[in-house]
Amino acid sequence: MTEPRQVSLPAEAASSIDQILGIVLDSFMGGSASSHVGAFGWGFDLECVVDLEQRLHDVWSPEELSRGDGDERQMELSMEDVALILQGMAFTEVMSADLPWIDMVRWTSDFVTTQLRAPWTDEEWEAFGAIGG
């Protein structure tokens, strides 16, 4: 884990992250590694997605995540976790491009990106990118 931090997330952001991870996981179920369908073609590591989803569910209940309301809570996230979530958001945007709710998907991406990138400096993100993150 690179630079793990305790990140405060509003329940609405946690709900959005849960939805993103669910979309990525659904794509794994509908795709095949050999044909590069769905999330496989995006280079997601299934274990990392499942691990992050489980850690999210350790902090918020399924009911809170489905409603998107509740207390702001802290969760340990690494830069790899954030990169995975951001990649999942990009995947979600691409898969939703022709759907009527694409504007909501874009708004959610902007909202979550702001929340997730904030605990690290631009310099830390640049260094993370330089080491292949």
C-alpha positions, 0 to 999 in steps of 0.5 A: 500500500502506497501512502495509506491514509485515514480518509473521511468520506461522507456516506454519499461518497461511500455510496457512490464508490460502492456503486462503482465497485458493483458495476466493475464486479458486474462486468467481471461476471459478464465478461471473460478474461480471454476475450477482454470483455468488460472489466477484464479489458481495463486491467482490473484486479478482481481481488483488489476490487473485492477487497476494497468493496469488503473494507467499504462494507466494514465501515458502512452497512448495506442499507446506509450504502444503498441510501447514501445517507448517514454519518461521515466516517473514516476509512483507510485508503491507499493511493492504489485504492484511490487509483482503482476507484478512479479507474472504475469511475472512468470505466463507468463513464465509458459504459454509460456514455449513451445512457440518459443518466450520463450527466449524473455519472459525470457529476458523481465522478467529479464529486468522488474524485475531489473527495478522494484525491484531497488527502494527498498532495499533487507532488505525492500523486506525481510521484505515485504516477512516476512509479507506475501507480 
